[in-house]
């Protein structure tokens, strides 16, 4: 396995390989003992060309049969059921869907009868929530008290509109979740060093984040562009929503810094695959 380019001094994610499939995992989520989770890599699938090898997107030009095989391999490796996976239909909203028994399999073995959904929550054991990524931020939520989970996609628009807080609100409404009982993770995505944005994006963040946080979130470069820290922005959103700091894990792995191991929109916006985050509440034995 190639060496990961990491940010920071302390590794926050560990590499896992099972049944020929390699993914990244947060020790803090593993230590809860109640979930199975993963953030996929490019390794372990059957896709070819720019999708090689573990692509999970059916909409970017890859052979659908290869994508189906990738889901089969990930399900087997992770110890979950492919027919109980539920996929988002992401359009950079803050819409969160409560996943029920009727949703099982949607996006993989059944058609989705919804769209404009960037977050999923459930308390059904054995259901695997699935979200897509290629630089945007995955957010994992595990409510230990009520045994409920959430998984969300948060790009710059979702972050600005506080997708993390929106997901927690949905969990509170549906399951009685208190943020102080939740273990969260901000998953692999583009780092501040790689994420250049224009002043129009920064203006949005200036309006929605406290001035005291601006210096931690972005800085201006001589060319008039800015470097934006989505990792820190999402951590702030979770803290403000009431999640204790010690219950938030933040990635140290950037998608753009690791192009041979992870798909990145900034690296290749035209021909590429999609990574996925997976989160499943374990069935009680």
C-alpha positions in Angstrom: 0.0 0.0 0.0 1.3 3.5 -0.8 2.0 5.9 2.0 -0.8 8.4 2.8 -0.1 12.1 2.7 -1.5 13.2 6.0 -2.1 16.6 7.7 -1.1 17.1 11.3 1.1 15.1 13.6 -1.3 12.5 14.9 -3.0 10.0 12.5 -6.8 10.3 12.9 -7.8 7.5 10.5 -6.6 4.0 10.1 -6.4 1.9 6.9 -8.4 -1.3 6.9 -8.2 -4.1 4.3 -10.7 -7.0 4.2 -11.7 -9.4 1.4 -9.4 -7.4 -0.9 -11.1 -4.1 -0.3 -9.3 -1.2 1.4 -11.0 1.6 3.2 -10.4 4.2 5.9 -11.9 4.1 9.4 -12.1 6.4 12.5 -11.0 4.6 15.7 -13.5 6.7 17.7 -16.4 5.4 15.7 -15.1 1.8 15.9 -14.7 2.2 19.7 -18.5 2.9 20.1 -19.0 -0.8 19.3 -22.4 -0.1 17.8 -21.6 0.7 14.1 -19.8 -0.5 11.1 -18.4 2.3 9.0 -16.0 3.0 6.1 -14.7 5.7 3.8 -13.8 4.0 0.6 -10.6 4.3 -1.4 -9.9 3.6 -5.0 -8.6 0.1 -4.1 -10.4 -3.2 -4.3 -13.0 -2.8 -7.1 -13.3 -3.9 -10.7 -13.9 -0.5 -12.5 -11.4 0.4 -15.2 -9.8 3.5 -16.8 -10.5 6.8 -14.9 -12.9 4.9 -12.6 -10.3 2.4 -11.4 -11.0 0.6 -9.4 -13.5 1.1 -6.7 -16.0 3.6 -8.1 -19.5 3.7 -6.6 -21.2 6.2 -9.0 -23.7 5.0 -11.6 -23.9 8.4 -13.3 -20.3 9.2 -14.4 -20.0 6.9 -17.3 -18.7 3.7 -15.6 -20.1 0.3 -16.6 -23.1 -0.3 -14.3 -22.2 -4.0 -13.9 -18.8 -3.0 -12.6 -20.4 -0.5 -10.2 -22.8 -3.2 -8.9 -19.8 -5.5 -8.4 -18.1 -2.8 -6.4 -21.1 -2.5 -4.1 -21.1 -6.3 -3.7 -17.5 -6.4 -2.8 -17.8 -3.5 -0.3 -20.8 -5.1 1.4 -19.0 -8.4 1.8 -15.9 -6.8 3.1 -17.7 -4.5 5.6 -20.1 -7.3 6.7 -23.3 -5.6 5.7 -26.1 -6.4 3.2 -26.0 -4.8 -0.2 -29.8 -5.1 -0.5 -30.2 -3.0 2.7 -28.0 -0.1 1.5 -29.7 3.3 1.0 -28.2 6.0 -1.2 -28.6 9.7 -1.2 -29.4 11.8 -4.2 -27.1 14.8 -3.6 -27.7 18.3 -5.0 -25.9 20.4 -2.3 -29.0 20.8 -0.2 -29.4 20.4 3.6 -32.3 18.1 3.2 -32.2 15.0 5.5 -34.3 11.9 4.8 -35.4 9.6 7.6 -34.7 6.1 6.3 -37.3 3.5 7.0 -37.8 -0.2 6.1 -39.4 0.9 2.8 -36.2 2.6 1.7 -33.9 -0.4 2.0 -32.0 -1.1 -1.2 -32.9 2.2 -2.9 -30.1 3.4 -5.2 -28.5 0.0 -5.4 -31.0 -2.7 -6.0 -34.1 -0.5 -6.3 -34.8 2.9 -7.9 -34.8 5.9 -5.6 -38.2 7.6 -5.4 -36.7 10.8 -4.0 -34.1 13.3 -4.9 -32.4 16.5 -3.4 -31.4 14.5 -0.3 -27.9 15.1 1.1 -28.3 13.5 4.5 -29.7 10.2 5.8 -30.7 9.2 9.4 -32.1 6.0 10.8 -32.4 3.8 13.9 -32.9 0.6 11.9 -30.1 -1.9 12.7 -28.6 -3.5 9.6 -29.4 -0.6 7.2 -26.3 0.9 5.7 -26.5 4.6 4.9 -24.4 5.6 1.8 -23.2 9.1 0.7 -21.0 10.1 -2.2 -17.8 12.2 -2.3 -14.9 13.5 -4.4 -13.6 16.4 -2.2 -16.8 17.4 -0.3 -17.0 16.6 3.4 -18.6 13.4 4.8 -20.2 13.8 8.3 -20.8 10.8 10.5 -23.1 10.8 13.5 -23.6 8.0 16.1 -26.2 8.6 18.9 -25.0 6.2 21.6 -28.0 6.7 23.9 -30.8 6.2 21.4 -28.9 3.9 19.0 -29.5 6.1 16.0 -27.1 7.1 13.2 -26.7 9.9 10.5 -24.6 10.4 7.5 -24.4 13.6 5.5 -22.7 15.2 2.5 -21.4 18.8 3.2 -19.7 20.8 0.4 -19.1 24.5 0.8 -22.8 25.3 0.4 -23.8 22.6 2.9 -21.2 23.7 5.3 -22.2 27.3 5.0 -25.8 26.2 5.6 -24.8 24.1 8.6 -25.5 20.6 7.3 -24.1 19.1 10.5 -26.6 21.0 12.7 -29.4 20.2 10.3 -28.6 16.5 10.6 -28.6 16.6 14.3 -31.9 18.5 14.3 -33.4 15.7 12.2 -32.1 13.1 14.6 -33.5 15.0 17.6 -36.9 15.4 16.0 -37.1 11.7 15.0 -35.2 9.9 17.7 -34.9 12.3 20.6 -31.1 12.7 20.0 -29.2 15.0 22.3 -26.0 16.3 20.7 -24.1 15.6 23.9 -24.7 11.9 23.3 -23.4 11.9 19.8 -20.0 10.8 18.5 -19.2 12.6 15.2 -16.5 12.4 12.5 -15.6 14.9 9.8 -14.4 12.6 7.0 -11.7 12.6 4.3 -12.2 15.6 1.9 -10.2 18.5 0.5 -7.9 20.3 2.9 -7.4 24.0 3.3 -4.0 23.9 1.5 -5.7 22.5 -1.6 -9.1 24.3 -1.5 -8.9 27.7 -3.3 -12.1 29.6 -3.6 -13.2 33.0 -4.8 -14.2 36.1 -2.8 -17.9 35.4 -3.4 -17.7 32.2 -1.4 -15.8 33.9 1.4 -18.4 36.6 1.6 -21.0 33.9 2.3 -18.8 32.5 5.1 -18.2 35.9 6.6 -22.0 36.4 6.9 -22.7 33.0 8.4 -19.7 32.4 10.7 -18.7 34.6 13.7 -15.9 37.1 13.0 -13.7 35.5 15.7 -13.6 32.4 13.6 -12.6 34.0 10.3 -8.9 33.8 10.7 -9.2 30.0 11.4 -11.4 29.4 8.4 -9.7 31.3 5.6 -6.9 33.5 4.5 -6.4 35.6 1.4 -3.6 35.1 -1.2 -1.8 37.7 -3.3 -4.0 36.7 -6.3 -7.2 37.7 -4.6 -8.3 34.2 -4.0 -8.7 32.5 -0.6 -7.9 29.1 1.0 -10.9 27.8 2.9 -10.8 25.2 5.7 -14.0 23.1 5.4 -12.7 20.7 8.1 -12.5 23.5 10.7 -15.8 25.0 9.5 -17.7 21.7 10.0 -16.0 21.2 13.4 -17.3 24.6 14.5 -20.8 23.8 13.2 -20.8 20.6 15.3 -19.5 22.4 18.4 -22.1 25.1 18.1 -24.8 22.5 17.7 -23.8 21.0 21.1 -21.5 18.1 20.3 -18.6 18.0 22.9 -15.2 18.7 21.3 -13.8 15.4 22.6 -16.5 13.6 20.7 -15.5 15.0 17.3 -12.9 13.4 15.1 -11.5 15.4 12.2 -9.8 13.8 9.2 -6.1 14.1 8.6 -6.4 12.8 5.0 -7.1 15.1 2.0 -8.7 13.7 -1.1 -6.8 16.1 -3.4 -3.4 15.3 -1.7 -3.8 11.5 -2.4 -4.9 11.2 -6.1 -3.8 7.6 -6.6 -5.7 6.5 -3.5 -8.8 8.7 -3.5 -11.0 10.4 -6.2 -10.8 14.2 -6.2 -12.9 16.6 -8.3 -10.2 19.2 -8.1 -7.7 16.6 -9.5 -9.9 15.5 -12.3 -13.3 17.2 -12.7 -14.3 15.4 -15.9 -13.5 11.7 -15.8 -13.3 10.2 -12.4 -15.3 7.9 -10.0 -16.9 8.6 -6.7 -15.9 7.6 -3.2 -18.5 6.7 -0.6 -19.0 6.9 3.1 -20.8 4.0 4.7 -22.5 3.8 8.1 -24.5 0.9 9.5 -26.0 0.4 13.0 -25.1 -3.1 14.1 -27.8 -5.6 14.7 -28.0 -6.8 18.3 -26.7 -10.3 18.8 
